[in-house]
Amino acid sequence: MPATLPSPALDASIVDTSIIDTLIVDAPIADGPEVLRLRDVAEADVVALLARYGLRFERVADDAPIPGSFWGDTEAGLIATTVFARADTPLHSLLHEACHLIVIPPALRWRVHTDASDSVFEEDATCYLQLLLAAEVPGFGIARALADMDAWGYTFRLGSARAWFERDAEDAAQFLRELPHLRGLAGGAAA
């Protein structure tokens, strides 16, 4: 079993739902179904963000299949602590898979190959965290991530990713607060 990596300190805003209004900026979003992809941002920023959470990034050749991709095609893949993506991988997909690994206790990440979870609570927490981490990728941001999730076909019972994030994600934030490996890392926001 691989050695576990220490979890980085999470900013208190990661699980504090009171800051949602300050995170979402109504930036113009391009018309059409096209979403932001890895090639549209500085890869070094993505690599640095993942490294903060003990994750590795591996760039896949443009014409190669993506290892560990559950959905195939351009979707990001994950195996243990590595997130795989090509230049044409949507950023929301890359962050989503990375957040699955962040939500999983570091000592258990080595077990992950392709399918991270079948837990609804973990999936919601992953979506919530993915949106917050989008704010940390220069050139992406929460507003664009929300729009890209809707364009890609994520479904939420309130009709859009933004409606879910603003009005129905309290349980996802609470799930993050209660994860033993993240407890105490969220500063004053932890219950």
C-alpha positions in Angstrom: 0.0 0.0 0.0 1.5 3.4 -1.0 2.4 5.9 1.7 -0.3 8.4 2.4 0.3 12.1 1.7 -0.7 14.8 4.2 -3.9 16.6 3.2 -3.3 20.3 2.6 -5.2 22.9 4.6 -8.5 23.8 3.0 -9.5 27.4 3.0 -12.5 28.0 5.2 -14.5 29.1 2.2 -14.4 25.5 0.8 -17.3 24.5 3.0 -18.8 27.9 4.0 -22.0 28.3 2.1 -22.3 32.0 3.2 -19.7 33.1 0.7 -21.4 31.8 -2.4 -22.5 35.3 -3.6 -19.0 36.6 -3.4 -17.6 33.7 -5.4 -20.0 33.8 -8.4 -19.2 36.6 -10.8 -21.6 36.9 -13.7 -18.8 36.8 -16.3 -19.8 36.5 -19.9 -20.0 32.9 -21.1 -19.5 32.0 -24.7 -22.6 31.0 -26.6 -23.0 27.4 -27.7 -22.2 24.1 -26.1 -18.4 24.5 -26.2 -16.8 24.2 -22.8 -13.5 25.4 -21.5 -10.8 22.7 -21.9 -7.4 22.1 -20.5 -5.8 23.6 -23.6 -7.6 26.9 -22.7 -5.8 27.5 -19.5 -2.2 27.3 -18.2 -1.6 23.6 -17.5 0.9 24.6 -14.8 -1.9 26.2 -12.8 -3.9 22.9 -12.9 -0.8 20.9 -11.9 -0.1 23.2 -9.0 -3.7 23.0 -7.8 -3.8 19.2 -7.9 -0.4 19.0 -6.1 -1.8 21.0 -3.2 -4.1 18.1 -2.5 -1.5 15.4 -3.0 -2.6 14.5 -6.5 -0.5 14.0 -9.6 -1.4 15.2 -13.1 -0.5 13.2 -16.2 -1.0 14.7 -19.6 -2.1 12.2 -22.2 -1.1 12.4 -25.9 -3.8 14.1 -28.0 -4.6 10.9 -30.0 -4.4 8.4 -27.1 -7.2 7.0 -24.9 -7.4 8.5 -21.4 -6.5 5.9 -18.8 -9.0 5.6 -16.0 -11.7 7.5 -17.8 -15.2 6.3 -16.7 -17.0 8.0 -19.6 -14.2 7.7 -22.3 -13.8 10.1 -25.1 -12.4 13.4 -23.8 -13.3 12.8 -20.1 -10.6 12.9 -17.5 -9.5 9.7 -15.9 -8.3 8.7 -12.4 -6.1 5.9 -11.1 -5.0 6.1 -7.5 -3.6 9.6 -6.9 -3.2 10.5 -10.6 -5.6 12.5 -12.7 -5.2 11.9 -16.5 -6.3 14.3 -19.2 -5.6 15.4 -22.7 -5.6 19.0 -24.1 -9.2 18.5 -25.2 -10.4 17.3 -21.8 -13.0 19.7 -20.4 -11.8 21.5 -17.3 -15.0 20.7 -15.4 -14.3 17.0 -16.0 -10.7 17.2 -14.9 -11.7 19.0 -11.6 -14.6 16.7 -11.0 -12.3 13.6 -11.1 -9.7 15.4 -9.0 -12.3 16.3 -6.4 -13.4 12.7 -6.2 -9.9 11.9 -5.1 -9.8 14.8 -2.7 -13.0 13.6 -1.0 -11.6 10.1 -0.6 -9.4 9.7 2.5 -5.8 9.7 1.3 -5.1 6.3 2.7 -7.8 4.8 0.4 -7.0 6.6 -2.9 -4.7 3.8 -4.0 -7.8 1.7 -4.5 -9.4 4.0 -7.1 -9.4 3.0 -10.7 -11.8 4.6 -13.1 -14.9 4.6 -10.9 -14.4 6.7 -7.8 -17.8 6.2 -6.1 -21.4 5.2 -6.2 -22.3 7.4 -3.2 -24.8 10.2 -3.9 -23.4 12.2 -0.9 -19.9 11.8 -2.2 -21.0 12.8 -5.7 -22.7 15.9 -4.4 -19.6 16.9 -2.3 -17.4 16.3 -5.4 -19.6 18.6 -7.5 -19.6 21.3 -4.8 -15.8 21.1 -4.3 -15.2 21.1 -8.1 -17.0 24.4 -8.3 -15.1 26.0 -5.5 -11.8 24.8 -6.9 -12.8 26.2 -10.4 -12.4 29.6 -8.7 -8.7 28.8 -8.2 -7.9 28.1 -11.8 -7.1 31.4 -13.5 -9.2 31.8 -16.6 -11.9 29.4 -15.4 -13.9 30.4 -12.3 -17.1 29.3 -10.8 -19.5 31.1 -13.2 -17.8 29.5 -16.2 -17.7 26.1 -14.4 -21.5 26.3 -13.6 -22.2 27.2 -17.3 -20.0 24.4 -18.5 -21.6 21.8 -16.2 -25.0 22.8 -17.6 -23.8 22.7 -21.2 -22.3 19.3 -20.7 -25.4 17.8 -19.3 -25.0 17.7 -15.5 -28.5 17.4 -14.0 -29.8 18.9 -10.8 -33.3 18.8 -9.5 -33.5 22.6 -9.4 -32.8 22.8 -13.1 -29.3 24.2 -13.2 -25.9 23.8 -11.5 -26.1 27.4 -10.3 -29.5 26.9 -8.7 -28.3 23.7 -7.0 -25.1 25.4 -5.8 -26.9 28.5 -4.5 -30.0 26.9 -3.0 -29.6 23.2 -2.5 -26.0 22.3 -1.8 -26.0 22.6 2.0 -25.8 18.9 2.4 -22.8 18.7 0.1 -21.0 21.4 2.2 -22.0 19.5 5.4 -20.7 16.3 4.0 -17.3 18.0 3.3 -17.2 19.4 6.8 -17.8 16.0 8.3 -15.1 14.1 6.3 -12.6 12.8 9.0 -9.6 13.6 6.8 -10.8 17.1 6.1 -12.1 17.9 9.7 -10.1 20.7 11.2 -8.7 21.7 7.9 -11.6 24.0 7.1 -10.9 26.5 9.9 -13.9 28.1 11.5 -16.4 26.7 9.0 -16.1 23.1 10.3 -19.0 22.1 12.6 
